[in-house]
Amino acid sequence: MSHLTLRLFGPGALTVDGAVVRTHSARAFALLAFLVVESDRPHARSRLAELLWEGVPEASSRQSLRQALYSLRTLGGGQLGRCLQVESDWVRFDAAATGATVDIDLTRFVAATASTDEALWRDAAAIYVAPFMEGRHLASCPQYEAWLSAARERLHALAMHNLGRLVASHMARSDLAAAGGFAHSMRELDPTSEAASQYLLRVYAATNQAQAADAEWIRLSRRLQQEFGITPSAETAALYQALRPQRAADRLPAAAMPARDAQREPGVAWPAASGDAESIVRAGQAAERVHAFSQAADLYDRALKVMAQAGHSPPERQADVLLLHEAMLERLGRRAEQERAIAAALQVAQALDDAERVAAVLLRRASACTYLGRHDEALHAAQRALQLYRDMGDLPGQAEALRELGFVQWHAEDYGSALQHARDALALHRQMGDLAGEATALHNLAEIHRDLGSPRQAVQWFEHALQLHWASRNPAGEILSLFGWAHALRQTGDHQGSTQKYESALRLSEQSGERAMHSRALHALAMQHATQGALDNALAHMRRAIEVDRAIGYAHALGHDLVDLSTLHALRGELSQARVALQEALVWFGFTEDEGAIASTHAALVELDSNHIAPPARGALRHGVKSHLPLSEGKVYCVFESPVGRSMPC
């Protein structure tokens, strides 16, 4: 049988036994690329004809589609045809079809990046050599061009995220040579990536390469000036200043930077390497979709700078991007920057005299103040937002403001007020006929009852919420309610029932692809087994949680999970493994700049070294942390567990 390969990174090529095979037309190859990328579902023939033969009469476009499909099905002795499921109304590509022997670089790349196996991440890094369908365009098909641009951005973001986790993973193991190599690969893919430069600065500082650190700072500054007319972010500047304090004052002033039209350095320009703020925003959204939150935050910050530089972006759009940036800063735990973004967004919204925007930003302020423990400020902001929504007659806005007020009071342990606002939110969702909102409002009521010491009442609310989540097809809500239900059963002493609910949450999170919740369910099961003395099971679940954390770049959870892993090793008398886990946790807390966690982890290391182990009581393994998950229907309350008691928003 002939060996058929499809390469979609770079210009794209189809080969049989090494010889290039040409498709019927450029559109036939574009059709193949689309079906491979979007292989998770069937596609209507009418939609494919419209996408690739836009503006052509329907009969002609349908005939062209039939010709293209016939051509593809006959290529490589019919091997490609085995992957094409062609019906009268729809078409689908199935790379795993029986008898199919097509080697597709994109399919291998996506599978490798989705794995928790670091060896496969390295394979993925080697596969991505150039942008998806580089240089190929169908100028007469705007819809296809928009899809192609979005696909390139998403795959590029995934490649950068994959390299970033390889850098971080090797740095955590003190393999700085390999970490530097992957950071250089990141920089080659995107010469303006501040995340890549930050990694390189850390590697250079750790290996005493002061001149290399200075050169990287200057290179990045020049490149950003050339491409966008901007300077590095405050975060990158602060990192450079911390790592090279004696030279930070001597770095190049803005006036010494080359002009924007200066000769660009060689390298592969990535999809957002232009002065177009909207393309940078789209790249940030692509990074966000693949959990590359640090990259997304950098890109949104860059877009805002470009908007300010251009001076003609609508203020409404600036406010929107500020909130996109703020959401990423919250996920990363960068609270000071988050507050600055909120203040800037509020200023823009007030200048526009846009009550709806002002109310939305005030809710963001309330959330940020809550996590910082400034509950009075949080209440004031949420109450102002509620009044604005009432003045506008905006019922969904009122429900969201009531949820926020309940969250603030739940966090502040004012349970009576929290219950009242949660009930009011529930009543509004029922009034609107909002099933998904009603489900999450019931969930929030259950969480408050659990904290009030009424776990049996909470179980009833969680069960009701779960039914509504299922009816509204909301797997994320189902997982959260299963998670809360498990907590409540554990509170009543029903450990068997609690374990079953955690396991149900674990299965559903795996099926639905909710990987952050998959990690948290594994962590909860690990601690459940630990409290029952089943340390082998606890260790296995915790290691799996850490694998998922690494895979999705869930840096905040990873540091905390490593501290818990250390505790499990300590309980088993494995001192060296306990120490290694704490040392790696310190690296991750350094990335997230979590000073409280760094201090507590240092203290744990000192205790471990001085006392040669003093295992904590099993009941002390859990510390509940009040947090939330932002779903489309509103804020959902949840409690996670942390050895250092720090908030970790999902």
N, C-alpha and C positions, 0 to 999 in steps of 0.2 A: 504494500500500500504506500502511496506517495506521502511525503511529509509536507503538510500544509501549515504555514505560519502566517499570522496576521499581526503586523506591527502598527500600532496606532500612536505611539509616542514618536515625535518627529513628523516628517511629511506623511508617513503612512505607506505601507506596502503590503501586498499579498504575494507570497512566494510558494512554489511547489518544488520541493527538492532543491531549494536554493535559487531557483530561477524565478524572476519576477513575472507575475501574471497580471495582465491588465483587465480591469473590469469593463463592462459594457460602456460606461461613461463615468464622468466625475460624480454625477448624482448617484449612480449605483454604489460607488465607494462611500459617498456620504451617507446613503441609506444604511449600508452595512455598519458604519461607525455608530450611527444613531441607535440601531437595534442592539448592538453589543453593549453600549453604555447604559441603555434603558431596558436591559434584559429582564428586569424584575416583574414585568407585566406585558400582556399583549397590547398591540396598538392597532387601532382601526385603520383599515385601508384608506378611508376618506381623509383621515388626519395625516397619514404619511404622504398622500398625494398633494394635499394642501401645503404641507411643510416644505416639500422638495420641488414642487412644480407650481409655486405660488404665481397666481395671475394667469395660469394656463387654463383653458376651458376644461370643465370637469371630465368630459369623455376622453380628451387627449391626455390629461394628467393620469387618469386611471390606466390608460393603455401604456403610458411610459412607466408607471409603477410595475405593471405586469411584466414588461420587458426587462426591467432592472432585476426583479425577483427571479425571473427565469435565468438570466445571466448568472446571478449569484449562486443559484442552486446547481448549476452545471460545472462550476469551477472546481479544480482539483479532483476531477473524476467523481464529482458528486459529494465529496466529503463535507464541503461547506453546506450543501443542501440538507445533510442530516441534522444540522443545528437549526435550520430554519423551519419553524412550524407555520405553514401557510394555509390559511382557511379562506373561505369565501369573503368573510367580513373583517378578518384580522390577521396580523402577522406577529410572530414572536421569535426571538433568538434564544436558543438554549445550548450553551456551550457544553453542558454535561449530558447531552442527548446520547442515547445508546449508539455505539459505533462511531461517534464523533472523535476525530483525532486532530483537531485544530489547536495549535499552540498560539494563544493570544496574550501578548504582553500586558495589555490593560487588565485582563481578567486575573492574571497571576499577581499583578501589582495590587489590585483592590483586595484580593483574598489575603495577601501577605500583610497588608496594613491593618486588616481587621483582626488578625491573629494576636494572641498574647505571647507568641514565641519570638524572642528577640532575634533569633537567627533569620526568621522570615522577614523581619523589619530590615535587616541588612540586605536581604535579597531584593526587597522592594526599592531600597536606595539605589541598587545597581540597575534596576529595570528602568526607572524614570530618568531618561537621558536628555529629554527635550520636551517642550510643551506638546500637548495632545493635538494631533492633526496640524502640526506647525506649517504655516504658509498656505494652507488650503482654505478656500473661501467660496461661497456661492452668493455673489453680490446681488443677484436677482431674487434671492430668497431671504428677506429680512427676518422672518420667524426662525428659520434654520440658523442664520447668523447669530441671533440672540441666544439660541440654545447652545451653539458651538462656543460662544464666548463664556457662557456660564459654566459649561462643562470644563473648559480649560482652567478657569479660575478655581473650580472645586478640586480638580485633580492636582493642580499646582499647590493649593493650600494643603491638600493631603500629603503631598510629597514633602513639603516644608515641615509639616507637623511630624511626619515620620522621622525625618532627620533630627528635628529638635528633641524628640524623646530618646533617640539614640545618643545624642550629645549628653543629655541629662543623666541617662542611665550609666554611661561610662564615667562621667564626672563623679557620680555617687559611689562608684567603685574605685575611684582614684586612678582610672586608666585615662590619663590626661592626653596622651598621644592620640589615642583613638577618638576621644572627645573632640580634640582640635581638628582632626581630619574630617569628621562629620560636620563640624561648624563651618569649615572651609567649603564643604559641598553645599551647605545652605547658602553661603555667601555667593557661590558661583551661580546657583539657581536664581537668586535675587540679590544683586549687589547692593540694594538699598535696604535690606532687611536689618532692622535694629535688633531683632531677636538674635540673629546670627552674630552681629557685632558684640552684643552683650555676652554671649557664650564665649566668644574669642577673648574678650577682655578678661573674663574670669579665668580662662585657661592660661593666658599670658601672665596674669597676676600670680597664679598658683605655681607657675614654673619660672618665676623671676625673669620674665622677658619684658623688661620695662620699655625698651625701645619699640618692641613689636606692639605693645599696648598703645603707645603714643602714635605709632604709624597707623594703627587701625582706627583710632579716634579721628585722626586727620583725614584718612581715606573716606570714612563714613560721612564726615562733615562736608567734604568736597562733593561727594556723590549726591547727597541730599540737596545740596545747593544747585548742582548741575541739573538734576532731574526735576526738582520741585520748587527751588528757590526758598528752601526752609532749612532750619537747623535741627540737630537731633533732639529727641524728646527729653523732657525734664528727667525722666527715669534713667535714660542712658547717660545723660550728663552727670547725674548724681552717682551712678555706679562708677563712672570713670573717675570722678573726683574722690570717691571713697577708695578706689584701688590705686590711684596715682595722685595723692594729695599734693605731693611736692611739685608736680608738673601741671596740675589742673589750671592754675592761674596763668600758665604760659601758653595755653592752647590757642590756636589761631583765632583771632577775632573775626567777626562776620565780614568786615571790610576786606580782609585778606583772601576771602574765598573767591574762586574763579566765577566768572559770569555764567549765567544759566546756559548760554549758547556755546560754552567752552567744549573742547573735544571730550567726548565721553570715554570712559574706560571700556576696554573690551569685556565681553561677557554676555551671557544669555540674558536678555531682557525678559522679564516676566510680564504677564498680561496687564498688570496695573502700572507698568513703568512709564507713565505719562503724567502730564500735569492736570489730567481730568479728574476732578475730585470725585465724580460719580463712579468712575471706574475703580477708584481706590475704595470707595464705600462697598461696591459690589465684591471686591476682593476680600474685604473685611468680613462681609456676610458669609462668603464661601469658607473662610477660615473658621468662623464661628460654627458653621454647620458640621465641621469635622473635629470640633472640640479644641481647636487651636486658639484658645482664648487670649493668650498673650500676644500672638500675632494679630488677632483681630483688634485688640486694644491699640496696638501700635498703628495699625492701618487707619482706624477711625481717627486717632490723634493726627496722623499725617493728613487725612482728608480735611480735617478742621483747619489745619495750618494752610493748606492749599486754598481753601475757601477764603480765609482771611487775606492771603496773599493776592488772590484774584480780585477780591473786593466787590464782586457782583453776584454772589450767591444769595438767593432769597433767605431772609432771616428764619422763615419757617423751616427751611431745609437744615440750616445750621442747628436749630433747636432739636430736630429729629436726630441728627448725627451725634449731637452732644449726649442725647439719651441712649443711643446705641453704645457710645463710648462708656457712659456711666454704668450700663448693665454689665459690660465686660470687666470694668474695674471692680464692681461688686463681686463678681465670680472669682476674681483674683485676690480679693481681700485687700485691695489697695484703697483704704478708706479715705486717706487725706486727699488723694487725687479724685476719688469719687465725689467727695463733698465739693471740690472745686468745679467739677463738671456740672453738678446739680445747680450750684450758684450761678454759673454762666447760662445754663438753660433757662433758669427762672428769670434772669435778667432779660433774656431775649423774649421770652413769653410775655412778660409784663410790658415790655416796650411795644409789642404787637397788640397789646390790650386784648389778648386771646384768653378768655376765661377758661376754656377747656384745656388748653395747654398748661396754663398756670396750675390748674387743679392736678393734672397728671404729674407735673414736676413736684408739686408739694407732696404727693404720695411717695415719690422717690425719696424726697428729703426725710419724710417720716420713717421710712424703712431704714435709711442709713443711720439716722439718729438712734433708732431702736437698738441696732447692733452695737452702737457705741455706748449704750447705756444712758443716753440722754433722753429719758422717757418724756419729760415735760415738753421739750422741744418737739419731739415726735408727735405727741398728742395735739399740740397747737397746730402743727402743719396738717395733720390728718383732719382736724376739725375745720380748718379753713377750706380744705379741699371739699369736704362734705357740704359745707354751706354753698360753695360755688356750684356744685352739681345740683343742689336743691334749687338754687336760683335759676338754673338753666332748665330744670325739669328733666334732667338726665338720670333715668332710673338705673341703667347699668353702672354709671359713674358713682351714683350714691351707694350701690351695693359694694363696689370696690372700695370706696372710702370707709364704709362700715367694716369691711373685712380688715382694712388696715388699722382702724381704731381697735378692733378686737385683738389684732396681732400685737400692737403696742402694749395693751393692757395685760394680755396673756404673758408676754415677755416680762412685764413689770410685776407679775403675780397679783394683779388686781383682777381676780377671777370673776367677781360679781359683775363688774362693768364689761369684762370681756365676753361673758355669756350673753349679756343683754345686746351688745352690738352684733354678736354672731347670730342671735335669734332674729334681729332686725334685718340682717343681710339675707338670711334664709327666707323670711317673709317676702322680701322684694323679689328674689329669684323666683319664688312660686307665683307671685303676682305677674311677673313677666312671662311665665311659662318656660323658663330657662332651666332645662333638665340638668345640663352639665353643671351650671352654677349652683343649683340646688344640691347636687351630689357633693360638691366640694364644701359647700356651707355646712352640710350635715357632718362631713368629716371634721371640719374645724370645731364644731360643737363637741364632737367626740373627744378631740384632743384636750379641750378645756376641761371636760368632765374627768378625763383621766388624771389631769393634774390636781383636780379638786378632791381626788381620792374616791371617785365613783367609777371604777373600771367596769363594773357590770352595766351601768347605764351607757358608758362609752362603747362597749361591745355592741349594744343594740343600734347605736347611731352608726358605727362603722359598718355593720351588716347592711343597714338600710342604704348607706352611701354607696357601698359596693354594688348593690343591685342597680342603682341609678347610673353609676359609672359604666356598668356593663351595657345598660340600655342605651346610653349615649355614645357607646363605642370609644371609651376613653381609657386605654390601657394604663397610661401614666397615673391617672386617678385611682384605678383599681389597685395598682401596685402600692401606692401610698396608703390606701385604706387597709389593705392586707397587712402592711407594715405596722400601722397604728393598732390594728386589731390584735396582732401578735404581742405588741407591747402591753396592751390592756389585759390579755389572757395571762401573760407572765406576772402582771401585777396582782392578779387574783390567785396566783399559785398554780395555775394550770400550765405547767411547763411543756407537757406533751402537745396540748392544743396550740400553745405558742410556737413551738418548733414547726408544727404542721403549717401554720400560717406563714412563717418566715420562708419555708420551703416553697409554698405556693407563690409567694412574692418573687422568689428566686426564679422559678420556672417561667412565670409570666414576663419577668424582666428580660429573660434570655430570649423568649419567643418574640417579644415586641421590639427588641433592640434598644431598650432603655438601659444603657450600659452603666450610667452613673448609679441608678437604683440597683442594678445587678451587683455592683461593688458593695453597696450599703447592705444589701440582703446577705451577701456572703460574710460581711463583717459582723452583722448581727447574729448569724448562726455560729460564727466562731466564738463569740463571747457567750452565747447561750451554752455551747458545749463546755466552755471553760468553767462557767459557774457550776456545772454539774460534774466537773472533774474529768471529763473526756478530753484530755489535752491533745491526744493524737488527732482526733476529729477537728478540734479547735485550730490546731496548727495547719491542717490541710485546707480548711476553709479560709483562714487568714492569708495563706500564701496565694490562693486563687483570687482573693479580693485585691491583693497587691498586684497580681498580674494584670487584672482589669484596670486598676488605677494607672499602671504604666502605659497600657495600651491606649487609653483615652487621654492621657496627660492630666489626670485628676490630681494635680500636685498637692492641693490642700489635704485631701483625704489620704494621700500616700504617706505623707509625713506622720500623720496620726496613726495610720495602720501599722507603720513600721515600729512606732513606740509600743503599740499593743503586741506586735510580733515579738518584740524584745521581752515583754512581760511574760508571754507564753513560754519562750525559751528559758527565762529565769525560773519559772515554776517547774520546769523539767530539769533544772540544774545545769542547763547548757550555757555557761557563762560567756564563752567566746562568741557564740552565735548571738546572744543577747547584746553584747557590746557592739558587734558589727551592725546589727539592726539600728541601734541608737545612733551610731556614727553616720549611717546613711540617712536616717531621719533628719539629722542636723543639716545635711546638704540640701534636702528638699525644703526644709524650713528657711534655709538661706535664700533659696530661689523665690519663695513666697514672702520673704521679709517679715516673718512672723516672730517678732522679738520675744513675746511671751512664751511661745513654744520652744524657741531656742534656749531660753533661760531654764525652763523646766527640764528640757532634755539634757542640758549640761549638768544640772543637779542630779538627774538620774544616773548619768555616767559616773559622776563623783561617788555616789552612793554605791554603785555597783563595784567600782574599783576599791573603795575603802572597806566595805563590809563583806565583799566577796559574795554577796547576794542576801537580800532580805525580802523574800517573796511577799508581795502584798496579799492581804486577805482576799479571797475570791469575790466576796461581796463588794470589794472596793474597785473591781475592774471596770465598772460602769460609771460614766458620768454623762447624764443626759444634757444635750445641747439643743436649745430651741432654735429652729430654723424654719425655712419655708421653701416651697417649690413654686415658681411662677408659671402657672398654666394659663392658657388663653382665656379661660373663664374666671380667672382671678387667683389671688394668693392662697396657697394651701399650706396649712401649718403642719410641721412635722418635727420629730425629735430624733436626732442622731446621737451616737455615743462617741465620746472622745476621751482619751486618757489625760488630756490637758485642759478640757473644758472650754474650747474655743468654738465660736460659731463658724459653721461651714455651710453657707448657702449652696443649694444644689445648682 
